[in-house]
Amino acid sequence: MSVFLHVQTEVLQFSVIQWNKQNTPVARLDKNSATSFRDYRNRAEILTNGTLLLKRTQETDQGMYSLVISDRNETIATEFTELFLFDVVSQPLVNYSCRHNKNVQFHCSVQNGDYLMFQWSLNGNTLDGKNASSRNKTAILALNEMVSGSLICIVGNNISKSQSEPLSFTCAGVFGGIIWFMIGGIGTTVLLIVIAVSVLHCCLQKPQSQPDVGKSE
């Protein structure tokens, strides 16, 4: 991919035009020659209007660039331009789980993309206040377990936007089943303890002595 860094100043006359990235020379153009430097060799070119053309861009090309236009050893103009490179966003994938704290947790992730903004839509309605930006390509959403329906995750950046397939979900009854199971288990445990105590009590009781039968003289 190639990008152009344009010049705001109208270049009428010059002796030297030079582009730098921070303190590193990128390319130089004078009346007699054009030169590109180091990692930009054969990739950077300054056009006659001062615009910088970067070919076969790399992620390391991102950053702050400065342009210096000189004529007869005198600086005519200086400009600064920051370069961002965006990757096209791939289709998001969404999965969910029913949590023990009575929340439904969703994970939305993308394979490709950067400088991402995540947005959620539940049953066709945008969830306000649930937007999130991330550079980790993943966003997490937590909803109350009583909510159910169809959820869509929308992910975009400055050059593209993509959305997941609708995900139908429900956790209703899951937490109730867990609670009833726990209560049933507790009840069984209590019953077993009562039985054990009763048996132990019976075993520890001393047998009652029989009354003596008097002998006749």
C-alpha positions as CSV (number, residue, x, y, z in Angstrom):
1,M,0.0,0.0,0.0
2,S,1.2,3.5,-0.8
3,V,0.4,6.7,1.0
4,F,0.9,10.4,0.3
5,L,1.9,13.0,2.8
6,H,0.7,16.3,1.3
7,V,2.1,19.8,1.6
8,Q,0.0,22.7,2.9
9,T,2.4,25.4,1.8
10,E,2.5,26.2,-1.9
11,V,6.0,25.5,-3.2
12,L,7.0,28.1,-5.7
13,Q,10.7,28.0,-5.5
14,F,13.2,26.0,-3.4
15,S,16.7,24.8,-3.3
16,V,16.1,21.8,-1.0
17,I,13.0,19.9,0.2
18,Q,13.6,17.4,2.9
19,W,11.2,15.1,4.8
20,N,12.2,13.6,8.2
21,K,10.6,11.2,10.6
22,Q,11.4,12.7,14.0
23,N,15.2,13.1,13.7
24,T,15.7,10.5,10.9
25,P,16.0,11.6,7.3
26,V,13.5,10.0,5.0
27,A,14.0,11.7,1.6
28,R,15.6,14.8,0.1
29,L,15.0,16.6,-3.2
30,D,17.1,19.4,-4.6
31,K,17.6,20.9,-8.1
32,N,19.9,18.2,-9.3
33,S,19.0,14.9,-7.5
34,A,16.5,13.0,-5.4
35,T,17.6,10.7,-2.5
36,S,15.9,8.4,0.0
37,F,17.6,7.2,3.1
38,R,18.1,4.0,5.2
39,D,14.8,2.1,5.7
40,Y,13.1,4.3,3.2
41,R,15.5,3.6,0.4
42,N,13.6,2.9,-2.8
43,R,10.3,3.4,-0.9
44,A,10.2,7.2,-0.4
45,E,9.9,9.8,-3.2
46,I,9.4,13.6,-3.0
47,L,7.2,14.9,-5.8
48,T,7.9,18.3,-7.4
49,N,5.1,20.0,-5.3
50,G,6.8,18.7,-2.1
51,T,4.4,15.8,-1.4
52,L,6.0,12.7,0.1
53,L,5.1,9.4,-1.5
54,L,5.7,6.3,0.7
55,K,5.5,2.9,-1.1
56,R,5.1,-0.5,0.5
57,T,4.2,1.0,3.8
58,Q,5.1,-0.9,7.0
59,E,3.7,-0.6,10.5
60,T,7.0,1.1,11.6
61,D,6.3,3.9,9.2
62,Q,3.7,5.3,11.6
63,G,4.7,8.5,13.5
64,M,5.4,12.2,13.2
65,Y,7.0,13.5,10.0
66,S,8.4,17.0,9.4
67,L,8.9,18.8,6.1
68,V,11.6,21.5,5.7
69,I,11.6,23.7,2.5
70,S,14.8,25.7,2.0
71,D,16.0,28.2,-0.6
72,R,19.6,29.4,-0.6
73,N,20.3,28.0,2.9
74,E,17.3,29.8,4.3
75,T,14.3,27.9,5.7
76,I,11.1,29.0,3.9
77,A,8.6,26.7,5.5
78,T,8.3,23.9,8.1
79,E,5.4,21.5,8.4
80,F,4.5,18.5,10.6
81,T,2.3,15.6,9.7
82,E,1.4,12.5,11.8
83,L,0.9,9.3,9.9
84,F,-1.5,6.5,11.1
85,L,-1.9,3.3,9.3
86,F,-5.2,1.5,9.7
87,D,-5.9,-2.2,9.0
88,V,-9.4,-3.2,7.6
89,V,-11.6,-4.7,10.4
90,S,-12.5,-8.3,10.0
91,Q,-15.9,-9.7,10.9
92,P,-16.3,-9.9,14.7
93,L,-17.0,-13.2,16.5
94,V,-19.2,-13.2,19.7
95,N,-19.6,-15.8,22.4
96,Y,-21.3,-15.7,25.8
97,S,-21.4,-17.5,29.2
98,C,-23.8,-17.5,32.1
99,R,-21.9,-16.4,35.2
100,H,-22.5,-17.4,38.8
101,N,-22.9,-13.7,39.8
102,K,-26.2,-13.7,37.8
103,N,-24.6,-11.8,34.8
104,V,-24.4,-12.8,31.2
105,Q,-20.8,-12.1,29.9
106,F,-20.1,-11.6,26.2
107,H,-16.8,-11.6,24.4
108,C,-16.4,-9.9,21.0
109,S,-13.1,-10.3,19.2
110,V,-11.7,-9.6,15.7
111,Q,-8.8,-11.1,13.9
112,N,-7.7,-8.0,12.0
113,G,-8.0,-4.3,12.7
114,D,-6.5,-1.6,14.9
115,Y,-7.6,1.6,16.7
116,L,-10.9,-0.2,17.2
117,M,-14.2,1.1,18.5
118,F,-16.7,-1.5,19.8
119,Q,-20.5,-1.0,19.9
120,W,-23.3,-3.3,21.0
121,S,-26.8,-3.7,19.7
122,L,-29.5,-5.7,21.7
123,N,-32.7,-6.7,19.9
124,G,-32.1,-3.9,17.3
125,N,-31.4,-1.2,19.9
126,T,-28.0,0.3,20.5
127,L,-26.8,-0.1,24.1
128,D,-25.9,3.4,25.2
129,G,-22.9,3.7,27.5
130,K,-21.5,0.3,26.4
131,N,-19.2,1.6,23.7
132,A,-15.5,0.8,24.2
133,S,-12.2,1.5,22.4
134,S,-9.5,-1.2,22.4
135,R,-6.2,-2.1,20.9
136,N,-6.4,-5.6,22.1
137,K,-9.0,-6.6,19.5
138,T,-11.4,-7.9,22.2
139,A,-14.2,-6.2,24.2
140,I,-16.3,-7.6,27.1
141,L,-19.9,-6.8,27.9
142,A,-21.8,-7.9,31.0
143,L,-25.7,-7.9,31.2
144,N,-28.3,-8.9,33.8
145,E,-29.3,-12.6,33.5
146,M,-33.0,-11.5,33.0
147,V,-32.1,-10.0,29.6
148,S,-32.5,-12.3,26.6
149,G,-32.7,-11.9,22.8
150,S,-30.4,-11.2,20.0
151,L,-27.0,-9.4,20.3
152,I,-24.8,-7.9,17.6
153,C,-21.2,-6.6,18.1
154,I,-20.2,-3.8,15.7
155,V,-16.5,-2.9,15.4
156,G,-15.0,-0.1,13.3
157,N,-12.1,2.2,12.9
158,N,-11.4,5.3,10.7
159,I,-11.5,3.3,7.4
160,S,-13.9,0.4,7.9
161,K,-16.7,-1.1,9.9
162,S,-17.9,-4.7,10.4
163,Q,-20.6,-6.5,12.5
164,S,-21.0,-10.0,13.9
165,E,-23.8,-12.4,13.0
166,P,-26.8,-12.0,15.4
167,L,-26.3,-14.1,18.5
168,S,-29.4,-15.5,20.2
169,F,-28.9,-16.1,23.9
170,T,-30.7,-16.7,27.2
171,C,-29.6,-17.6,30.7
172,A,-33.1,-17.5,32.3
173,G,-33.6,-20.5,34.6
174,V,-29.9,-21.4,34.7
175,F,-29.2,-19.7,37.9
176,G,-32.5,-20.8,39.5
177,G,-31.6,-24.4,38.7
178,I,-28.2,-24.0,40.4
179,I,-29.9,-22.5,43.5
180,W,-32.5,-25.2,43.8
181,F,-29.7,-27.8,43.3
182,M,-27.7,-26.2,46.1
183,I,-30.8,-26.1,48.4
184,G,-31.7,-29.7,47.7
185,G,-28.1,-30.7,48.4
186,I,-28.2,-28.8,51.7
187,G,-31.5,-30.4,52.7
188,T,-30.1,-33.9,52.0
189,T,-27.0,-33.2,54.0
190,V,-29.1,-32.0,57.0
191,L,-31.3,-35.1,56.8
192,L,-28.2,-37.4,56.8
193,I,-26.8,-35.5,59.8
194,V,-30.1,-35.9,61.7
195,I,-30.1,-39.7,61.0
196,A,-26.5,-40.1,62.0
197,V,-27.1,-38.2,65.3
198,S,-30.2,-40.4,66.0
199,V,-28.2,-43.6,65.4
200,L,-25.3,-42.4,67.5
201,H,-27.7,-41.4,70.3
202,C,-29.3,-44.9,70.3
203,C,-25.9,-46.6,70.4
204,L,-24.7,-44.5,73.3
205,Q,-27.8,-45.2,75.5
206,K,-27.1,-47.8,78.3
207,P,-29.4,-50.8,78.5
208,Q,-31.8,-50.5,81.4
209,S,-31.2,-53.0,84.2
210,Q,-34.0,-55.5,84.9
211,P,-35.6,-55.4,88.4
212,D,-34.5,-58.3,90.8
213,V,-37.1,-60.9,91.5
214,G,-37.2,-61.6,95.2
215,K,-36.4,-65.2,96.3
216,S,-38.9,-66.9,98.6
217,E,-37.5,-68.1,101.9
